[in-house]
């Protein structure tokens, strides 16, 4: 080949190579420009606030001086860099990015995924956003979420999918002027602690007036205290940190996208918009087949996006009513005359509860419908015919729109397309029984709190199927970190994907997910107080090992510890005195009881002889009703060692049967009668055959007036005398 031809050929090859190089440079620059880094700095500090309008508190935790925390906004594909600074003096903090798919080390659960952020220190989170939608973030340390550490996390799609004229965020939350640490202690003292504050104490008189006396005693025969809609008595319910605020001044005809986030610690909300139909277009951040509903029952940690076209020049109320109807928060959309949402009826606390439903593949909604009698809706979604919406939510052809649902639940949701998982993958199935004891306020899975059985191990590449069986009378919003799961419902292949699912009382939900996010991830009830008292697990991939710097934190995980709580009672009367002290863990209890009674020889026992007796007992609980006991007692100046059993009998009678070291038996029975919301009686009976005392049978009957959990006063009758007195609980 001639030299000139070689030169020409070389030039052609060179030009082609340069062209390809330039093209690659442009592609790289384009991708780099598209995947920009978005950085935020968040500082957590302790501040004084008054969110209820009733009281200023000094223990609130704020993020960048705000409750809720600032809205973090991104675009799908962005690289997120978020620096979290701990501005507290004596407390570590954490931030979890709820619903975000990311490496396990960035998930933010202290000790499980990420090191805790100690006072004065900071942690930089870095992850790529591979999804879009409405999400949120919150603390995963102690009860900081209740104190104010929560905020919205919005990821917009690369290209607009659903057009709206306005886009607003509505962060729902519950607020107490009582420090959340004290709330936790109060619930462990007595699961019914806040019934007084909420004015929802059930009573024999109330059941009689409601015509439900048979239901009341039927529940007691089954050893149930009645329905449980909410554990805590709150002072306010907030929408974007306020009880009432203007969300948007949208004009008539404008389309508003409302991103609703339930960031509450322990409150379900009924969300409605002036009673008008809302088009629900997204659940837990993922677009769904649009469906219209007049209200949504939202569990803690769920998010829903709705489209609302303002029908006229008026101001429409987005109202979030807490499930027990003790309050609500409002946000307004529009301008002009206000159109309030309809009020919810008060719950029927004496309604019968059907506990026989809820054990099929898709039966959770049936249980929810049964429970809805005391959740205030006269109609539920189960009372409507469900329609296949086929397209993408707009009117198609001449097919009429289906009627709006009264109350939307997960059973009504349908994915945009098939969500089926790889058919060749091995399926691993597990049954997870959600249980608890409202009286002692302990919550668990498969009969064990998280400190007893922390890890659920799974294999990478499997389809993992969890069946949640709720054996309690409370809703449990179950959340899995690091994944989206299918909630199996009647839509089959188009069952929706979610990160949090409501498991209704005495209902069943089945979820499944593809195990392709190696790591270890929290699975827990998103009722903050249920999680903190045991209802959680860590889902750990067998193939995954933590980084060396994180492994040491795993061993210090607070979820591995069983925490200690204390309560006590002091009682004084003219014929009687008593002091009770109790230390409690999940299944362990140490009781000290000291009691003195008058022999009744003097009027009102002022100068009579007083006998002192006492018990020091250790109890080990096995479930809600049975416990084994060991300890000692002092009776008539003699000391005896004892062993025994305790059992909660039908009618909620607390029974104890002991035998002492001399082979003598003792039977104790206790029962409380709540006559009205403020008047109650307690009957205590003790039988000690051949123990050498003056009375083999000892009885005490009280009639007390109690305006709060902390104190009561009234009359006290013993074997020998009648007295007056008072008692204090703490």
Phi, psi and omega in degrees: 000140181290157182299320180297319180295323179295320180295318179298316180297319180297320179296321179296314179298318181296316180297320179297316180297315179297319180298316179296320180297315180297320179298316178298320178299315180296319178299314181297315179297320179297316178296319180297321180291324181288319181265071183281160176268127178245123188242138174229154171238128182238126180242125181262124180225162177264132187221167173265132179216160170226094183263339182272343187080004183248328189204143174264130180242156184246009184252003183297146176252126182240150175251117185053042177063030185221142167230118357291172178295163181302148174287126175262125184240135182219174170239141179309132183099345178296153168266116181271132171233114185233116179265117180256121181251136177265106179264013178275162184264328189226018188216135175282162181225170175205161173224128175251136181265094193288120177088357182272132177276121186201171176298148184302327181293343181261001187292331171094004178276111184302135178079332179271313181242322193227143176300147175294152178262107185282162181308133179080357181253176181217166178218133179261118176266134179224122178201153179268138182271114183248033181200169171227165179135190184259118181225189179203175179220154184197165176290147173239028179244129177047230180243035182294331178302318179293334183276352175133001184268085178199148179194169184275147180228104188250126177241116183270148179291160179296322176237140181301128181257313181240120184277138175213147179282328180228150178226116183233153179248134179235103181264114180268144177203165175246149186222135174236139174284356177266135180305134184299332175297322178288325175303315180299316179294321180297317180296324179289334174293317184196119180300339178264016185308318188269006177297326179295314182296323182274356181057041183238026178293125176279146183212164177295318178297319178296319178294322179296316181291331179275357182071027185235033182297321178297319178296318181301308182286334174296319175298318180294324178298325178274007178062042176242139180272000184111180185292156177229105179265332181199144183272328194249142172268108185266159179263342178197155171239136194239148171234114187055039175082003181229154178284334183205127181202163177268121181273319184203144175260037182303144181268165178304133180092345180281148183258125184244128172264121181249119180262104185261126182237122175270095181261020182287160180279322184207031184234127165278147179233141163270119183252125179221166182229087181054023180077005181270156177296138174248138176270110181274122187242350183207143177227127181054036174093344183255136180295140178237171172295119185305142180213142183263140179212149178277336175204160179236132171270111186253123173280164177303135175083354176281152172231143176223136172256134178232148173256133181224119175267118183296116188284334182201175184282068177223173183251115188257139187266120166273109185245132175248106181261125180297149191299327179272007173058039174265001178168176179204166173238151185231140168227143188246142181233119181121205178201159179096212183300135182278137177244097184288155172286152179293147177287144174276143176289149177295147179296150172268099185287355180247012181293142176293148181244129179269110182257011182269344181267174172096028181231024175252183184299320184241030191269000183301323183290329176299317178295321178298319180296320178295320182288339186294345176302323178259006174256016166081350179276131176284331177235147176233173182299334181292347180267007181242150173287134179267141184241148173278120186273357170055285187276223185242033169095345177272162177296131182243123181060227181248017180287122181292150179289141177291155179296148180293140176292149175290310181223121182276138171225177183297337179294339181270350188279141177226132180291160179295326181213180182299139180244015184299151183262165182307123185288337181279349183286148176289139181259124175250122183247140178221140175261125181242107182271120179270115184228169179180168178234107182294327182297309180270353180054064171232143184227146188203172177236130183052038175077006181227135174286165187299329180292339179273328187212083192282317192256141164248116183266135180229161180259136176297137180094351177277157162269119183257127183240117177255131172250112178274124176244112184269111179262012182250175179262017178242152170289145176230112175276105185268128185238133175248124179285151169075002185214159159251144179236155174279133171262108186291118176223192188291351180275002170057244183299337180254029172301143188286156172261134179215167172249349180218134182226138176283127172251108189286166181304131180052034179242174182230137172231140175243128177237158175211150180211157177271125186277082181232022178235072187304134181160198168230135194223140177291141168233120187200161170289134181270010161285114189306320185281334173289316179298315184290343177253015167131346187274079179194167175211168170245118178275114187242126174288133181298329184277354190260138174233134180292156174299147184307322182290339179264338185300322182292331178288327180303322181290340182261008184306122177301337177297343180277353187254144175260115189274155187253137178228161184224147171212163181204166180215135174238132182226132179222132178215171181291344180234011191195146173213145182206148173223128177239135174230139183220131170251136188225140162237193186302309184242359183247146181212135176239118185245132172240124181230126177237130187221143177223134180234148175279150176279353172081010183285339178249156180301125183055018173060023182297320182241012181285175179278138182246129177260136181250134174218164182195160178231142167234110191229138170255130179242137172243115184275143174232088185088193186278341192239342190239138175213152173258146189228142171217145179166208182214165180217151172247126183215122183051049174065016173243149181250134182229140168275147183218150165229157182187186178229148173242145182208135175273111182278164169308151188074016178056043175269122180274117184240146176222131177239121183242158165227133181267179187290350175262005177084015180265144185263156174216134179239125176243136176230138178223142179208137177250136176244117179265100186286313174225184180296338185238350183243130181216164174232147172236131178244125178236128181232136178225131179240120180235082179290132175065028177268358176088007180272173178291327182237119172291328182250120176242137183220145172224130178234130180242156168227109192237148170254120182232101180282347178212172178295332192281330184211157175206162180213151180171208183252149183226122181251126173247184179307321193251344188202164176246131181224175175237148182185192183213161175224149179235132174250148179210000000 
